[in-house]
Amino acid sequence: MNRRKMTILIADDETVIVKLLRASLQYNGFSTIAVTDGAQALQTIEKKLPDLVILDIKMPTMDGFEVCGRLREWSQVPIIMLSGQSDEKDKVKCLELGADDYITKPFGVNELMARIKAVLRRTQAVDSIPTQASFASGDLQINFIDRKVLKGTDEVKLTPKEYNLLKELVLNAGKVLTHKQLLKEVWGAEYDGEREYLHVFIGRLRAKLEPNPKSPSRIVTVPGVGYKLEASA
């Protein structure tokens, strides 16, 4: 049986970039769809349901920030953002909006393909159920079988990346996990230098799970090393 080709949607109004991306992706076995503005990107994603979206920040009608934010209201499709600026604020904003990765133009094709494959590998992999079926600490409860997270009696909605990061911390509760360990387990070995990713997603978890996010007692920082989950918090 032939394996289904994965489809990647490219949203960028630069013709040269689109041609480069389409040629590289098709050479690597992907199907592609290309659009040139943000509104068209949203409409096409809803109709075609691609496996991954490559989204430029600066586009007509609707910029990449707005497209990413609106997509995350209803879809968990993997998103890789492209930008002609190396501004760290843009990178953090993309991650906070729910993007999976951020690449600055100009970029190497090999780097981009490695990032795409890493994101797809993480999102397409079958999520194994831990040996323990559940976890409880204070008002935090997690059922690993159905991936349900409760804070008190309220269900907490987490993105797949947030859930995987929390799971890694929970399964190692009380242990210090280094930045490199967490990046490797949750994002992949290709991301071992991307500490901004951890900073953003730890902040999102704290906002959803901590009694006081500004003074975290559950997910604590170990300065210069990494993070740990205090099981008794």
C-alpha positions in Angstrom: 0.0 0.0 0.0 1.3 3.5 -0.9 1.9 5.7 2.0 -0.1 9.0 1.9 2.0 12.0 1.1 2.0 14.7 3.7 0.8 18.1 2.6 2.4 21.3 3.6 0.8 24.7 3.0 3.1 27.6 2.2 1.7 31.1 3.0 4.1 33.7 1.6 3.8 36.6 -0.9 7.5 36.4 -2.0 7.5 34.4 -5.3 11.2 33.4 -5.0 10.7 32.0 -1.5 7.6 30.1 -2.6 9.3 28.5 -5.6 12.3 27.5 -3.4 10.1 26.0 -0.8 7.9 24.1 -3.2 10.8 22.6 -5.1 12.6 21.6 -1.8 9.5 20.1 -0.2 8.4 18.2 -3.4 12.0 16.9 -3.8 11.7 15.5 -0.2 8.4 13.8 -0.9 5.8 16.3 0.3 2.8 17.6 -1.5 2.5 21.4 -1.4 -0.2 24.1 -1.5 0.8 27.8 -1.9 -1.1 30.9 -1.0 0.0 34.5 -1.0 -2.0 36.3 1.7 -3.3 35.6 5.3 -7.0 35.5 4.6 -6.5 32.9 1.8 -4.3 30.9 4.1 -7.0 30.6 6.7 -9.6 29.6 4.1 -7.4 27.0 2.5 -6.3 25.4 5.7 -9.9 25.0 6.7 -10.7 23.3 3.4 -7.6 21.3 2.8 -6.4 20.5 6.4 -2.7 20.3 5.6 -0.3 18.4 7.8 1.9 21.5 8.4 1.8 25.2 7.7 4.8 27.4 6.8 3.6 30.9 7.5 5.3 34.2 6.7 4.8 37.0 9.2 4.5 39.9 6.6 1.6 39.2 4.2 -1.2 41.2 2.6 -4.8 41.3 4.1 -3.8 39.6 7.3 -0.3 39.1 8.8 1.2 35.9 10.0 0.7 36.8 13.7 -3.1 37.1 13.2 -3.3 34.0 11.1 -1.4 32.0 13.7 -3.6 33.3 16.6 -6.9 32.6 14.7 -5.7 29.1 13.7 -5.0 28.2 17.3 -8.6 29.0 18.2 -9.7 25.8 16.4 -6.7 23.9 15.0 -3.5 22.3 16.4 -1.9 22.0 12.9 1.9 22.4 13.3 3.0 25.9 12.3 6.5 27.1 11.3 6.8 30.9 11.1 9.1 32.7 8.7 10.4 36.2 9.2 12.8 38.6 7.5 13.7 40.0 10.9 15.8 38.4 13.6 14.0 40.4 16.3 13.7 38.2 19.4 10.4 39.9 20.3 8.8 38.5 17.1 10.1 35.0 17.9 8.7 35.1 21.4 5.4 36.5 20.1 5.1 33.7 17.5 5.7 31.0 20.2 3.2 32.7 22.6 0.6 32.6 19.8 1.1 28.9 19.5 3.7 28.5 16.6 5.8 25.4 16.8 9.0 26.9 15.4 10.4 30.2 14.0 13.0 30.5 11.2 14.7 33.7 10.0 15.2 34.5 6.3 17.5 33.9 4.6 17.6 30.2 5.7 19.4 27.1 4.5 17.2 24.5 2.9 18.8 21.7 4.9 18.1 23.6 8.1 14.4 24.1 7.1 13.9 20.5 6.2 15.4 19.3 9.5 13.1 21.6 11.4 10.0 20.5 9.3 10.9 16.8 9.9 11.5 17.4 13.6 8.1 19.1 14.1 6.3 16.4 12.1 8.1 13.7 13.9 6.9 15.1 17.3 3.3 15.7 16.2 2.8 12.6 14.2 4.4 10.2 16.7 2.0 8.0 18.6 2.0 9.3 22.1 2.9 6.5 24.5 0.9 6.2 27.7 3.2 6.3 30.7 3.5 3.3 33.0 1.5 5.3 35.6 -2.1 6.0 34.5 -2.5 9.2 36.5 -0.8 11.8 38.7 -2.1 14.0 41.5 -0.5 16.7 43.6 -2.5 19.3 45.4 -5.2 20.5 43.1 -3.4 19.2 40.0 -4.7 16.0 38.5 -3.6 14.4 35.2 -5.1 11.3 33.6 -2.5 10.1 31.1 -4.9 7.7 29.3 -7.3 10.4 28.1 -4.8 13.3 28.4 -7.1 15.2 30.7 -5.6 17.8 33.0 -7.6 19.2 36.0 -6.9 22.1 38.3 -9.3 21.5 41.1 -12.5 20.7 39.3 -11.8 22.7 36.2 -10.4 21.1 33.1 -7.2 22.8 31.8 -6.9 23.0 28.0 -3.3 22.5 26.9 -1.8 22.5 23.4 0.0 19.2 22.5 3.4 20.9 23.1 2.3 22.2 26.5 0.9 18.8 27.5 4.1 17.0 26.4 6.3 19.5 28.4 4.1 19.0 31.5 4.2 15.3 31.1 8.0 15.3 31.0 8.1 17.4 34.2 5.4 15.3 35.9 7.1 12.0 35.1 10.3 13.3 36.7 8.6 15.1 39.6 11.1 16.3 42.2 14.0 15.9 39.8 15.8 18.8 38.1 15.6 18.6 34.3 18.2 20.6 32.4 17.2 22.9 29.5 18.9 20.5 27.1 17.0 17.5 28.5 13.7 19.2 28.2 14.3 20.6 24.7 15.5 17.2 23.4 12.5 15.3 24.9 9.8 17.7 23.9 11.1 19.4 20.7 14.0 17.1 19.5 17.8 17.1 19.5 17.8 19.8 16.8 16.5 22.3 19.4 19.0 22.0 22.2 20.0 25.7 21.9 16.5 27.1 21.8 16.0 28.2 25.4 13.5 30.8 24.4 11.1 28.0 23.5 11.3 26.6 27.1 10.9 30.1 28.6 7.7 30.8 26.6 6.1 27.4 27.2 7.0 27.2 30.9 5.4 30.6 31.2 2.3 29.3 29.5 2.1 26.3 31.8 2.5 28.5 34.9 -0.2 30.8 33.8 -2.6 27.8 33.5 -1.5 25.7 36.5 0.1 27.8 39.2 -1.9 29.3 42.1 0.2 32.4 41.6 2.0 32.5 38.2 4.2 35.5 39.3 5.5 33.5 42.2 5.5 29.9 40.9 5.6 27.1 43.5 4.7 24.2 41.3 7.0 24.5 38.3 10.2 26.0 39.7 13.3 27.4 38.0 16.7 26.1 39.0 18.9 29.0 37.9 21.4 28.2 35.2 20.3 24.6 35.1 16.6 24.1 34.2 13.3 23.4 35.8 11.6 20.9 38.1 8.1 20.1 39.2 7.5 20.2 42.9 5.1 17.3 43.5 4.0 18.6 46.9 3.1 22.1 45.7 
